[in-house]
Amino acid sequence: MYRYIIEDTRHVLPFNEPASQLTIGTTRLKIHQENLFAEYFKTSEIQLGNTFRTDHDIQRIGAGESIVYRDNLWFDKEFLTAFMEGAKRAKTACRAAIPADDKAYKAYTLPLTRNIESGVDAEGNAIHLVDLWYFPDGYTDKIVPVVVPSLFKEKGYYSVPDFMAQDRGDLTHYLAERAVMSIESWVHIFYASVVFGVFSRGSRFEEHIKQHNFAALKLLWRGIVEQKQVLTTSAVVKVGKGTVIDPSAVINGPTVIGENCFIGPGVVIDNSTLGDNVNIAQGCQIMLSTIADNCFLPFRAALFMTAMMENSIVAQNTCLQMCVIGRNSFVGAGNTFTDFNLIGEYQADGRVTPRSIKATTIDGDLADVGQTALGGAVGHNCRIGSGMIIFPGRMIESDVVLFASPTRRVITRNVTFEESDHVLVESQGVKHIRQYPREEELKQGERTWERW
């Protein structure tokens, strides 16, 4: 078995980095893909082939069994398994596809996406093709789609007044049994890490317990033996070696905590994933979130449905809801990332419905996300001062420094590197080095070097 990669070099905003280098959950996308293939095919059975730049290059794959994918494509183990089982049954070249009417894919995979093409299956049903192929014996242009539905469950996470949830009363999500997504926006990182990640994991666990009496009895027995509530037992809270947890901390599963972490007194963690060497100080609240390696949350920081990449800090009394924080960034004390448009839209019948939030695509255009609640994004290597208020859907580009001041305390639009406050201190001999230039700036630098 050979594994071929189509390289996507486009930068994802605001990180100024290709999707393959970004962290989804607690693992970089490139490593996540490699781990999935190694687990499914066994390491000894799969070899790395060439790296391609376009879809047309796949015509150059050699003879033998092969799998081809674009390196910005995130998918879980369940999606890969379903696709490969369908491809094996078809006994011909196949390409992964998703139903066009699947509510989970419509809500999360398709918005802001520019890299999925449309088609129809053998029955004439509308589908969307994704960049994942299987060839049993070298390239052929006779490729059939293998449609993988998400098998979603619609579930709410809390009840709110109707004006915030489009007359439904509950903020709900479509939690997928298997999922796929082309990572082209920071919003996709949020969806993959949280909605299709820890949130869907919790849903799958809940459904498994409902459908399997033996698993439910086993979980109950573990609670009796450990003298704990069932969702706090070692069956659903996985803790790595060297991790220290204060006895007063409350941790509900399914939760995974990595190695050499510290969980302080009064911390509450619910259905989340923490990487290695994570320090969570006293009184922090973490719910439906992912925190990558070497992150630090001082006292009373709060994360709700938020993804943090490696080596970042969220300081005390800061609340992040439905946000993505890049690596090596600092978010100061007392910052608030808002996630809801206060002013709704008036309908012809006199009702007021919440306004959907817009976010930036990989092309830099604004597009509707289709969600009434969504936070913001902070890039890599950012330094955000204290006391800021950031409006929903806004981005702070990588390498930006922001000082709170009377003229800039409320962030109402995206902040670019050219608007960074680091220039205010460079005159004093302090240098803030830019580590993540934009794609076009890197290309310009390459052209300059070639001319030189």
Residue pairs with C-beta under 8 A, 6 or more apart in sequence:
1 41
1 45
1 46
1 47
1 64
1 65
1 66
1 67
2 46
2 47
2 48
2 49
2 61
2 62
2 64
2 65
2 66
2 67
3 37
3 46
3 47
3 48
3 49
3 66
3 67
3 68
3 69
4 49
4 50
4 51
4 52
4 58
4 61
4 66
4 67
4 68
4 69
5 48
5 49
5 51
5 52
5 68
5 69
5 70
5 71
6 51
6 52
6 53
6 54
6 55
6 57
6 58
6 68
6 69
6 70
6 71
6 131
7 20
7 51
7 52
7 53
7 71
8 18
8 19
8 20
8 70
8 71
8 72
8 115
9 18
9 439
10 18
10 19
10 72
10 184
10 362
10 439
11 17
11 18
11 362
11 438
11 439
12 18
12 19
12 22
12 72
12 183
12 184
12 185
12 186
12 189
12 362
13 185
13 186
13 360
13 362
13 364
13 395
13 397
14 186
14 326
14 377
14 378
14 379
14 395
14 396
14 397
14 398
14 414
15 22
15 186
15 326
15 379
15 380
15 398
15 436
16 379
16 380
16 397
16 398
16 436
16 437
16 438
16 439
17 380
17 398
17 436
18 71
18 72
19 29
19 71
19 72
19 183
19 184
20 28
20 29
20 30
20 71
20 72
21 28
21 29
21 30
22 28
22 29
22 183
22 189
22 309
23 29
23 189
23 292
23 307
23 309
23 310
23 327
24 32
24 74
24 183
24 189
24 192
24 193
24 197
24 307
25 32
25 192
25 193
25 197
25 198
25 273
25 290
25 292
25 307
26 258
26 273
26 274
26 275
26 290
26 291
26 292
26 293
27 35
27 292
29 71
29 72
29 74
29 183
30 71
32 74
33 69
33 71
33 73
36 75
36 76
36 77
36 80
37 46
37 67
37 80
38 46
39 77
40 77
40 80
40 81
40 84
46 67
49 61
49 62
49 66
50 57
50 60
50 61
52 58
52 60
52 68
55 131
58 68
58 133
58 139
59 139
59 141
60 139
61 68
61 135
61 138
61 139
62 138
63 137
63 138
64 137
64 138
65 135
65 136
65 137
66 133
66 134
66 135
66 138
66 139
67 132
67 133
67 134
67 135
68 132
68 133
68 134
68 135
69 131
69 132
69 133
70 115
70 131
70 132
70 182
72 115
72 182
72 183
72 184
73 130
73 131
73 132
73 180
73 181
73 182
73 183
74 180
74 181
74 182
74 183
74 188
74 192
75 96
75 132
75 178
75 179
75 180
75 181
76 178
76 179
76 180
76 196
78 177
78 178
78 179
79 96
79 148
79 178
79 179
79 180
81 178
82 148
82 178
83 94
83 96
83 132
83 134
83 146
83 148
84 134
86 94
86 146
86 147
86 148
87 94
87 134
87 136
87 146
90 144
90 146
91 136
92 136
92 140
92 142
92 143
92 144
93 133
93 134
93 135
93 136
93 139
93 140
93 142
93 143
93 144
94 133
94 134
94 143
94 144
94 145
94 146
95 129
95 130
95 132
95 133
95 134
95 143
95 144
95 145
95 146
96 129
96 130
96 132
96 133
96 145
96 146
96 148
96 180
97 119
97 121
97 127
97 128
97 129
97 130
97 145
97 146
97 147
97 148
98 105
98 109
98 127
98 128
98 130
98 147
98 148
98 149
98 150
98 180
99 105
99 125
99 126
99 127
99 147
99 149
100 106
100 118
100 125
100 126
100 127
100 128
101 125
101 126
102 149
102 150
102 152
103 152
103 154
103 174
104 150
104 152
104 174
104 175
104 176
104 179
104 196
105 128
105 150
105 180
107 173
107 174
107 370
107 371
108 174
108 179
108 181
108 188
108 191
108 195
108 196
109 116
109 128
109 179
109 180
109 181
109 182
109 191
110 116
110 128
111 187
111 367
111 368
111 369
111 370
112 184
112 185
112 187
112 188
112 359
112 361
112 362
112 367
112 369
113 181
113 182
113 184
113 188
114 184
114 361
114 362
114 363
115 131
115 182
115 184
116 128
116 129
116 130
116 182
117 128
117 129
118 126
118 127
118 128
118 129
119 126
119 127
119 128
119 129
119 145
120 126
120 127
121 127
121 145
121 147
122 144
125 147
127 145
127 147
129 145
130 180
130 182
131 182
132 180
133 143
134 146
148 178
148 180
150 174
150 176
150 177
150 178
150 179
151 176
151 177
151 178
152 174
152 175
152 176
152 177
153 174
153 175
153 177
153 203
153 207
154 172
154 173
154 174
154 175
155 172
155 173
155 175
155 203
156 170
156 171
156 172
156 173
157 171
157 172
157 173
157 199
157 288
158 170
158 171
159 169
159 170
159 171
160 169
160 170
160 171
161 169
162 168
162 169
163 344
163 352
163 353
163 354
164 171
164 340
164 354
164 372
164 373
165 171
165 172
165 354
165 372
166 353
166 354
166 372
167 351
167 353
171 372
171 373
173 195
173 199
175 195
175 199
175 200
175 202
175 203
175 204
176 196
176 200
177 200
177 204
179 192
179 196
179 200
181 188
181 191
181 192
181 196
182 188
183 189
183 192
184 361
184 362
185 359
185 360
185 361
185 362
186 324
186 359
186 377
186 395
187 359
187 369
187 374
187 377
189 307
189 324
190 305
190 306
190 307
190 322
190 323
190 324
190 374
190 375
193 290
193 307
193 324
194 288
194 289
194 290
194 305
194 306
194 307
194 322
195 305
197 273
197 290
198 254
198 271
198 272
198 273
198 288
198 289
198 290
199 271
199 288
199 305
201 254
201 271
202 254
202 271
202 288
205 236
205 253
205 254
208 215
209 215
209 216
209 219
210 216
218 235
219 230
219 233
219 235
219 236
220 230
222 230
222 233
222 234
222 235
223 229
223 230
223 233
226 233
226 234
230 236
231 237
231 252
231 253
232 250
232 251
232 252
232 253
233 253
235 253
236 252
236 253
236 254
236 255
237 251
237 252
237 253
237 254
237 255
237 257
238 253
238 255
238 256
238 257
239 245
239 257
240 257
240 258
240 259
240 260
240 261
240 276
241 259
241 260
242 259
242 260
242 261
243 257
243 258
243 259
243 260
243 261
243 262
243 263
244 261
244 262
244 263
245 251
245 257
245 263
246 263
246 264
246 265
246 266
246 267
246 282
248 265
248 266
249 263
249 264
249 265
249 266
249 267
249 268
249 269
250 267
250 268
250 269
251 257
251 263
251 267
251 268
251 269
251 270
252 269
252 270
252 271
253 271
254 271
255 269
255 270
255 271
255 272
255 273
255 274
256 273
256 274
257 263
257 269
257 274
257 278
258 274
258 275
258 276
258 277
258 278
258 293
259 276
259 277
260 276
260 277
261 274
261 276
261 277
261 278
261 279
261 280
262 278
262 279
262 280
263 269
263 280
264 280
264 281
264 282
264 283
264 284
264 299
265 282
265 283
266 282
266 283
267 280
267 281
267 282
267 283
267 284
267 285
267 286
268 284
268 285
268 286
268 287
269 280
269 286
269 287
270 286
270 287
270 288
271 287
271 288
272 286
272 287
272 288
272 289
272 290
272 291
272 303
273 289
273 290
273 291
274 280
274 286
274 290
274 291
275 291
275 292
275 293
275 294
275 295
275 310
276 293
276 294
277 293
277 294
278 291
278 293
278 294
278 295
278 296
279 295
279 296
279 297
280 286
280 291
280 297
281 296
281 297
281 298
281 299
281 301
282 299
282 300
283 299
283 300
284 297
284 298
284 299
284 300
284 301
284 302
284 303
285 301
285 302
285 303
285 304
286 297
286 302
286 303
287 303
287 304
287 305
288 304
288 305
289 303
289 304
289 305
289 306
289 307
289 308
290 306
290 307
290 308
291 297
291 303
291 308
292 308
292 309
292 310
292 312
292 327
293 310
293 311
294 310
294 311
295 308
295 310
295 311
295 312
295 313
295 314
296 312
296 313
296 314
297 303
297 313
297 314
298 313
298 314
298 315
298 316
298 333
299 316
300 316
300 317
301 314
301 315
301 316
301 317
301 318
301 319
302 318
302 319
302 320
303 314
303 320
304 319
304 320
304 321
304 322
305 321
305 322
306 320
306 321
306 322
306 323
306 324
306 325
306 375
307 323
307 324
307 325
308 314
308 325
309 324
309 325
309 326
309 327
309 329
309 380
310 327
310 328
311 327
311 328
312 325
312 326
312 327
312 328
312 329
312 330
312 331
313 329
313 330
313 331
314 320
314 325
314 331
315 330
315 331
315 332
315 333
315 334
315 335
315 386
316 333
316 334
317 333
317 334
318 331
318 332
318 333
318 334
318 335
318 336
319 335
319 336
319 337
320 331
320 337
320 375
321 337
321 339
321 373
321 375
322 339
322 373
322 374
322 375
323 337
323 375
323 376
323 377
323 378
324 377
324 378
325 331
325 377
325 378
326 377
326 378
326 379
326 380
326 381
326 382
326 398
327 380
327 381
328 380
328 381
328 435
329 378
329 379
329 380
329 381
329 382
329 383
329 384
330 382
330 383
330 384
331 378
331 382
331 384
332 384
332 385
332 386
332 387
332 388
333 386
333 387
334 386
334 387
335 384
335 386
335 387
335 388
335 389
335 390
336 388
336 389
336 390
337 375
337 376
337 390
338 375
338 389
338 390
338 391
338 392
339 373
339 374
339 375
339 392
340 354
340 372
340 373
340 392
341 354
341 355
341 357
341 372
341 392
343 355
344 352
344 353
344 354
344 355
345 352
345 353
345 354
345 355
346 352
347 353
354 372
355 372
356 368
356 369
356 370
356 371
356 372
357 368
357 369
357 371
357 372
357 373
357 374
357 392
357 393
358 366
358 367
358 368
358 369
358 393
359 366
359 367
359 369
359 374
359 393
359 395
360 366
360 367
360 395
360 414
361 367
369 393
373 392
374 392
374 393
375 390
375 392
375 393
376 390
376 391
376 392
376 393
376 394
376 395
376 396
376 411
377 394
377 395
377 396
378 384
378 395
378 396
379 395
379 396
379 397
379 398
379 399
379 400
379 436
380 398
380 399
380 435
380 436
381 398
381 399
381 435
381 436
382 396
382 397
382 398
382 399
382 400
382 401
382 402
383 400
383 401
383 402
383 432
384 396
384 402
385 402
385 403
385 404
386 404
387 404
387 409
388 402
388 404
388 409
388 410
388 411
389 409
389 410
389 411
390 396
390 411
391 410
391 411
391 412
391 413
394 411
394 412
394 413
394 414
394 415
395 414
395 415
396 402
396 411
396 414
396 415
397 414
397 415
397 416
397 417
398 417
398 435
398 436
399 417
399 420
399 432
399 434
399 435
399 436
400 415
400 416
400 417
400 419
400 420
400 422
401 420
401 421
401 422
401 432
402 408
402 411
402 415
402 420
402 421
403 421
403 424
408 421
417 434
420 432
422 430
422 432
425 432
426 432
437 445
